[in-house]
Structures are given as C-alpha cells and as structure tokens.
Amino acid sequence: TLAKIVPTASNVRDYANIVKDKSMLRRLIEVCDEISNIAYSEGENVSDLIDMAENKILSISRGTERSGLVHIKEIIMREFESFTKAAENPDETVGIPSGFSDLDRVIVGMSPGDLVLIGARPGMGKTSFAMNVAVNFAKRSRKKVCVFSLEMSAQQLASRLLASEARIDSTTMRRGTLSDEEWARLADASTNLSMCEIYIDDTSGIGVAGMKAKLRRMKDVGLVVVDYLQLIQSDRRSDNRVQEVADISRNLKLLAKEMQIPLICCAQLSRGPESRQDKRPMLSDLRDSGAIEQDADIVMFLYRGEYYKTSGAEYEDAEIIIAKNRHGPVGNVKIGWFGKYTKFVTIADDSYEQLSGGNEQ
C-alpha cells in the first residue's frame, strides 16, 4: 500500500541519511568518470592528476565541495557577523593569535588561508620563532599543529622545544648536567608539550604535493609550519631554481587556501643584509624568489642587532619587521630573545619577567 512506502516522521532521520548517501554516491560516480576521462586524455601531468583526484574524492567524504559562485549577500553577512563579534570582544585577537601580543595588535592575528612568511639569515632564530608560535597556538587550541621540518630532525626540534618550554640552557640539557630544579622544570615541560596536539614530519626533500597528501588525512588541523622554503622539493623539475621556488610558493598558498588554515613558512634570505650598513632585511633579500613576496599574505623578517656583534649576551633585543601585510599596516615590533633557551618573548609579558628575573635589560 501507499502507506508502506511513504516515509513517516519516526524514520525521517534514517531516510535523510539514505538520501545523503545516494547523493554522495552519485557525485562519486561523476567524479570517477571525470578523473577517468582526464586520465585517458594523457594531457595531464600525473602528479597533478593524482592530486586533483585525491582532492575531489576527499572533498566528497568531508562534504566540503563548493559550488564556486556565491552571492555577495551571503559573503557580506558572514563578514558583518565577524565585525560584530570583534566589537563585542574588543580585547580578543580577531584572527588566529601568534601568542606575541604586540605582533597580533599589528597583524590582527593570522587569518584562515593565509600564507605567512618568516624570513631571516641563518642563525637568526626563524625556526625558533615559528615553533614558539606553533606551541603558543597548540596551548590555546584543540586543533592540530603540523610541522614539516626539512632541515632539523624531529628529535632536534623536540630538544629545542623542551629547552624553550623549560627555560633551560639547551647545551646543558643535552649534556644532562642539570640541577634538581632544572630536572623538575624539564619534567613539567615534557608533560605540557606532550599534551599539545603537535605533529612533526621530518621527511627530507618532501614536496608540497607530499605535504598536501599527509595533511588531507589529518582531521582538525589548525596550523601548518614548514621549515624551510628553499629545502622543499619541487613537484615539477626545472633547470631554473627561481621558477621552481615560484611554483613551490604558489602551491603553498593554494594549500593554505584549500585547507582554510594559516600556513607559516620559513625562508632563507640572501647575503644582501650583510653588504649594507643597516642590516635589517628587506623584501628584495628574499632568496631565489620574488614570487613568494607576491604569494604571501604576510611577510615578516627577524632581526637581531647583536647577531652581527657576536656578543653572546644571555638576552638580546630583537625586531619583527612586518614588510608586507595584506590585511593591514606594516612596521616593526620589538620582542626579546633568549638564545640559550631558543625562545622569543613579548617584552612586556610575564614570560619576559620570568626569564629575565625582572631585571632591566
């Protein structure tokens, strides 16, 4: 009878799930046909085809496929809601905070889809700064932080994080010559960091496609850190390294946008600053690629004047030079650097007082 085939209110949820599943199956068939046709055409780069296929299939399973064109009314309403939320919470960072309050006041936090470049000369502390931001984020968020460390091993990176968190001289820690108080701090730091959702991949020579494949299999990723740009393997081999780096930077931006998360990428600078009287980095110092300047939403440079004096001081003044900010102003932000702890701090916050013992530097 008709009553037996018409869904009732009691099983409407099951019926809705069936409709949803059938819709996903239809879409999966369409996508598989599309992938098959492209594969038979032999006109597509194989790695690009695999990347496209994986993206389309995963987007179906996650229900994140987008129709593309969205009416401006819907976009404006979303923006208006974000402005209203900011007005109701004026003391909160609008974007995703870096954990450095003075920096966040200028860049208003990092936005989903942002490619954030941290550039510096070797030994200036770009890895330490990026990891300080990563730990700050992980402590405040339940989402995962994924770190692709192409230069340092996971063990080396973990050792740095422990020294920074425990406020222990990294050399003393590696030797194991710690006081009872330092052992206690190290144990606390180990516990605190173990509770953070930080995942480290130290695969050498990984490309952006490889990163993308690994990230797509992770759920609830909130931040990605890549260290560093010039060590990333190009997915398209070329005799022109500048072109390769340009492709890498563009794909990093596309990855950040696709996943709707901030992606922090460290980058090595050329020797340009060494040849100038004022050794503060500039956008023209970006090594191998000016394309990263175009692709990045935020470009920050680290500068420590004492770096060029080899003073070996326990504490140094440092600067974050915001050379590009797609969302707002540029300028310089002063922070503190404790080299033996591999830790940057906001000068006015409690961590600075704790590390320096409250003494004027």
Residue pairs with C-beta under 8 A, 6 or more apart in sequence:
7 15
24 60
24 61
27 60
27 65
28 57
28 60
31 53
31 56
31 57
31 60
34 56
35 49
35 52
35 53
35 56
38 44
38 49
38 52
39 49
44 52
45 236
47 209
47 235
47 236
50 209
51 209
51 212
51 213
54 213
54 216
55 216
55 258
56 65
58 216
59 65
82 94
86 92
86 94
93 104
93 108
93 109
94 108
94 109
95 104
95 107
95 108
95 109
95 110
95 111
95 114
95 327
96 109
96 110
96 111
96 112
96 137
96 222
96 223
96 262
97 104
97 109
97 110
97 136
97 137
97 140
98 104
98 107
98 109
98 110
98 133
98 136
98 137
99 132
99 133
99 135
99 136
99 137
99 139
99 140
100 132
100 133
100 136
100 320
100 333
100 335
100 344
100 346
101 346
101 348
101 349
102 333
102 334
102 335
102 346
102 347
102 348
103 320
103 322
103 333
103 335
103 346
106 322
106 325
106 328
106 329
106 331
106 333
107 298
107 322
107 325
107 327
107 328
108 327
108 328
110 116
110 262
110 264
110 298
111 262
111 297
111 327
112 260
112 261
112 262
113 256
113 257
113 260
113 261
113 262
113 297
114 256
114 262
114 263
114 297
114 298
114 326
115 249
115 252
115 253
115 256
115 263
115 265
115 295
115 296
115 297
115 298
116 262
116 263
116 264
116 265
116 296
116 297
116 298
116 300
117 229
117 264
117 265
117 266
117 267
117 292
117 296
117 298
117 299
117 300
118 126
118 129
118 130
118 264
118 265
118 266
118 267
118 300
118 301
118 302
119 126
119 266
119 267
119 268
119 269
119 281
119 285
119 286
119 299
119 300
119 301
119 302
120 126
120 266
120 268
120 269
120 281
120 301
120 302
120 303
121 268
121 269
121 271
121 273
121 274
121 281
121 307
122 268
123 307
124 302
124 303
124 304
124 307
125 302
125 304
125 318
125 337
125 339
125 342
125 344
126 227
126 228
126 266
126 267
126 302
127 151
127 152
127 157
127 160
127 227
127 228
127 266
128 160
128 164
128 342
128 343
128 344
129 302
129 320
129 344
130 225
130 227
130 264
130 266
131 147
131 157
131 160
131 161
131 164
131 225
132 164
132 343
132 344
133 223
133 225
133 264
134 145
134 147
134 198
134 223
134 225
134 264
135 161
135 164
135 165
135 193
135 196
135 198
137 145
137 222
137 223
138 145
138 196
138 197
138 198
138 223
139 192
139 196
141 197
141 222
141 223
142 197
142 220
143 197
143 220
143 221
143 222
143 223
144 197
144 198
144 199
144 218
144 219
144 220
144 221
144 222
144 223
145 196
145 197
145 198
145 199
145 221
145 222
145 223
145 224
145 225
146 199
146 201
146 214
146 215
146 218
146 221
146 223
146 224
146 225
147 157
147 198
147 199
147 200
147 201
147 224
147 225
147 226
147 227
148 201
148 203
148 206
148 211
148 224
148 225
148 226
148 227
149 157
149 200
149 201
149 202
149 227
150 202
150 203
150 204
150 205
150 206
150 226
150 227
150 228
150 231
150 232
151 227
151 228
151 231
152 160
152 202
152 227
153 202
154 200
154 201
154 202
157 200
157 202
158 193
158 200
159 170
159 173
159 174
160 170
160 342
161 193
162 168
162 173
162 186
162 189
162 190
162 193
163 169
163 170
163 173
163 340
163 341
163 342
163 343
164 341
164 342
164 343
165 189
165 192
165 193
166 173
166 182
166 185
166 186
166 188
166 189
167 185
167 338
167 341
167 343
167 354
167 355
168 178
168 182
168 185
168 186
168 189
168 341
169 340
169 341
170 340
170 341
170 342
171 340
172 178
172 182
173 182
173 186
178 186
197 220
199 218
201 211
201 214
203 210
204 231
205 231
205 233
206 232
206 233
207 232
207 233
207 234
207 235
207 248
208 232
208 235
208 248
208 251
208 252
208 255
209 235
209 251
210 233
211 224
211 226
211 255
212 255
212 258
215 221
215 224
215 255
215 259
221 259
221 261
222 261
223 261
223 262
223 263
223 264
224 255
224 256
224 259
224 261
224 262
224 263
224 264
225 263
225 264
225 265
225 266
226 232
226 252
226 263
226 264
226 265
226 266
227 265
227 266
228 265
228 266
228 267
228 268
229 245
229 248
229 249
229 252
229 265
229 266
229 267
229 268
229 289
229 292
230 245
230 267
230 268
230 287
230 288
232 248
234 244
234 245
234 247
234 248
235 247
235 251
236 244
236 247
237 244
238 244
238 247
241 288
242 288
242 289
245 288
245 289
245 291
245 292
246 289
246 291
246 292
249 265
249 289
249 291
249 292
249 295
249 296
250 291
250 295
252 263
252 265
252 295
253 263
253 295
253 296
253 297
255 263
256 262
256 263
265 292
265 296
267 286
267 287
267 292
268 287
269 281
269 285
269 286
269 287
269 301
270 285
270 286
270 287
272 281
272 282
272 284
272 285
273 279
273 280
273 281
273 282
273 285
279 303
279 305
279 308
280 301
280 303
280 319
280 321
281 301
281 302
281 303
281 321
281 323
282 301
282 323
283 290
283 293
283 299
283 323
283 324
284 290
285 301
286 292
286 293
286 299
292 299
293 299
293 324
296 324
297 324
297 325
297 326
297 327
298 322
298 324
298 325
298 326
298 327
299 322
299 323
299 324
299 325
300 320
300 321
300 322
300 323
301 320
301 321
301 323
302 318
302 319
302 320
302 321
303 318
303 319
303 321
304 316
304 317
304 318
304 319
304 337
305 316
305 317
306 313
306 316
306 317
307 316
312 339
313 339
314 338
314 339
314 340
315 336
315 337
315 338
315 355
315 356
315 361
316 336
316 337
316 339
317 334
317 336
317 337
317 361
318 334
318 335
318 336
318 337
318 344
319 332
319 333
319 334
319 335
320 332
320 333
320 335
321 332
322 329
322 330
322 331
322 332
322 333
323 330
324 330
334 347
335 344
335 345
335 346
335 347
336 344
336 345
336 346
336 347
336 352
336 355
336 356
336 361
337 343
337 344
337 345
338 344
338 345
338 355
338 356
341 355
343 351
343 355
345 351
345 352
345 355
346 352
